[in-house]
Amino acid sequence: MYPSITVGELAEKLRNESITILDVQEKEDFEKNHIDGAINLPIGEFVTEAENLPKNKTYYVISKAGIRNARACDYLVSLDYDVVNIQGGMNAWQSTEG
C-alpha cells in the first residue's frame, strides 16, 4: 500500500519543499489544467513509459478526478517506486485554488 494526501496537504508541501508531481491526465486535460512543474505521463502511455522514471524520487500522483491516480500508484508500487496518492485529483485542487 501507499500513503495518500489531500490537496490541502499537497498545497502545504508545495509551499515548503520541492516534490515531484506525476500527472496522469490525458494530454488535452493536462494542457487545460495542471499544477506548475508537474510531469505529464498520460495513463494511456503509462505501462510503456513508467519504467523510465528514476527510482530515486517520491512521486506524488494526481489525475483529473482522483481515480486514475490510484491505478497509476498501484502499478508504480508493483515496480518498487515510492508514491503518494493525491486524493480528489485536479478537480479537488481547482476547488481549493479558487
Secondary structure by P-SEA (a helix, b strand, c coil): cbbbbcaaaaaaaaacbbbbbbbcccaaaaaacccccccccccccccccccccccccccccccccaaaaaaaaaaaaaabbbbbbbcccaaaaaaaac
